Amino acid sequence: MHVEVIAAAPDRKSTLANMLELYGHDFSEFLDLEIGLDGRFGYVDLPLYWTEPGRHPFLIHVNGKLAGFVFVKEESAASGQQPLWDMAEFFVVRAYRRRGIGIQAAHEVWRRFPGPWQVRVMQSNASAVEFWSRAISTFTREPIQPVSIENGGKIWHSFSFVSKP
Ligand SMILES: CC(C)(COP(=O)(O)OP(=O)(O)OC[C@H]1O[C@@H](n2cnc3c(N)ncnc32)[C@H](O)[C@@H]1OP(=O)(O)O)[C@@H](O)C(=O)NCCC(=O)NCCS
């Protein structure tokens, strides 16, 4: 399978909005996401991915077909420090899951953005916790343990590592 991570131009905004609905539906299982009366979850920050510096939207293609998306966000650096890359959103379409596509796409993104990274995941999203610890440890070739944080009554796991150029 040929996995590509492609920068999403502004004319792919509606494609991403459509996939974000699938993502929202997956997340509504463990997050208090409410569907609107229009039948959509919505994603208010989507336009910012083409207007705010430090935001990078990508599409995942498999053999030329749409298979997911990735949003990368640069967190503002503390004075004099390197910027921190954040895996803001990450999604593989259900039909393509458990085939190693997520791992390949994540590794490709980390190679493109060298430096310190953080990946945060809700404890209740158990499959994603498994996925990230596997994806990161196979990338860095070191075991990784997340730090647990409580935020808004939910437990989050935060993974920190460095993508070496
Ligand atoms: C999490 C997600 C991105 C994984 O994508 P994927 O392409 O299926 O992942 P991969 O096939 O590359 O999985 C690699 C490894 O991660 C782990 N993993 C992935 N999905 C898993 C699951 N449902 N349960 C347990 N472990 C899982 C496994 O170790 C897997 O290796 P294996 O298949 O050889 O056992 C995908 O399930 C998804 O889009 N979920 C909904 C959105 C989401 O939760 N995103 C993450 C937000 S933090």
The ligand as a MOL file (V3000), in Angstrom:
LIG
                    3D

  0  0  0     0  0            999 V3000
M  V30 BEGIN CTAB
M  V30 COUNTS 48 50 0 0 0
M  V30 BEGIN ATOM
M  V30 1 C -6.1630 5.5370 16.3370 0
M  V30 2 C -6.1030 5.4120 14.8120 0
M  V30 3 C -5.5170 6.6680 14.2190 0
M  V30 4 C -5.2130 4.2000 14.4640 0
M  V30 5 O -5.0210 4.1400 13.0510 0
M  V30 6 P -4.6670 2.7780 12.3100 0
M  V30 7 O -4.2580 3.1020 10.9050 0
M  V30 8 O -5.7560 1.7990 12.4810 0
M  V30 9 O -3.3970 2.2820 13.1390 0
M  V30 10 P -2.3120 1.1850 12.7120 0
M  V30 11 O -2.9260 0.1320 11.8360 0
M  V30 12 O -1.1050 1.9120 12.1700 0
M  V30 13 O -1.9880 0.5550 14.1490 0
M  V30 14 C -0.7000 0.3720 14.6280 0
M  V30 15 C -0.7410 -0.2660 16.0020 0
M  V30 16 O -1.4320 0.5930 16.9330 0
M  V30 17 C -2.1950 -0.2300 17.8520 0
M  V30 18 N -3.6400 -0.0600 17.5860 0
M  V30 19 C -4.2360 0.5910 16.5460 0
M  V30 20 N -5.5770 0.5180 16.6550 0
M  V30 21 C -5.8340 -0.1910 17.7660 0
M  V30 22 C -7.0400 -0.6330 18.4040 0
M  V30 23 N -8.2570 -0.3330 17.9000 0
M  V30 24 N -6.9440 -1.3520 19.5430 0
M  V30 25 C -5.7420 -1.6790 20.0640 0
M  V30 26 N -4.5510 -1.3030 19.5130 0
M  V30 27 C -4.6130 -0.5720 18.3790 0
M  V30 28 C -1.7990 -1.6620 17.5480 0
M  V30 29 O -0.6300 -1.9500 18.3120 0
M  V30 30 C -1.4710 -1.5800 16.0570 0
M  V30 31 O -0.6390 -2.6130 15.6060 0
M  V30 32 P -1.2880 -4.0460 15.1720 0
M  V30 33 O -2.4280 -3.7520 14.2450 0
M  V30 34 O -0.1300 -4.7520 14.5130 0
M  V30 35 O -1.7550 -4.6900 16.4360 0
M  V30 36 C -7.5300 5.1320 14.2230 0
M  V30 37 O -8.1000 4.0520 14.9150 0
M  V30 38 C -8.4560 6.3220 14.2980 0
M  V30 39 O -8.4680 7.1710 13.3920 0
M  V30 40 N -9.2680 6.4000 15.3890 0
M  V30 41 C -10.2560 7.4740 15.5650 0
M  V30 42 C -9.6250 8.8340 15.7690 0
M  V30 43 C -8.6510 8.8650 16.9240 0
M  V30 44 O -8.8970 8.3380 18.0070 0
M  V30 45 N -7.5290 9.5280 16.6710 0
M  V30 46 C -6.4710 9.7150 17.6570 0
M  V30 47 C -6.7390 10.9550 18.4120 0
M  V30 48 S -5.6340 11.1780 19.7930 0
M  V30 END ATOM
M  V30 BEGIN BOND
M  V30 1 1 1 2
M  V30 2 1 2 3
M  V30 3 1 2 4
M  V30 4 1 2 36
M  V30 5 1 4 5
M  V30 6 1 5 6
M  V30 7 2 6 7
M  V30 8 1 6 8
M  V30 9 1 6 9
M  V30 10 1 9 10
M  V30 11 2 10 11
M  V30 12 1 10 12
M  V30 13 1 10 13
M  V30 14 1 13 14
M  V30 15 1 14 15
M  V30 16 1 15 16
M  V30 17 1 15 30
M  V30 18 1 16 17
M  V30 19 1 17 18
M  V30 20 1 17 28
M  V30 21 1 18 19
M  V30 22 1 18 27
M  V30 23 2 19 20
M  V30 24 1 20 21
M  V30 25 1 21 22
M  V30 26 2 21 27
M  V30 27 1 22 23
M  V30 28 2 22 24
M  V30 29 1 24 25
M  V30 30 2 25 26
M  V30 31 1 26 27
M  V30 32 1 28 29
M  V30 33 1 28 30
M  V30 34 1 30 31
M  V30 35 1 31 32
M  V30 36 2 32 33
M  V30 37 1 32 34
M  V30 38 1 32 35
M  V30 39 1 36 37
M  V30 40 1 36 38
M  V30 41 2 38 39
M  V30 42 1 38 40
M  V30 43 1 40 41
M  V30 44 1 41 42
M  V30 45 1 42 43
M  V30 46 2 43 44
M  V30 47 1 43 45
M  V30 48 1 45 46
M  V30 49 1 46 47
M  V30 50 1 47 48
M  V30 END BOND
M  V30 END CTAB
M  END
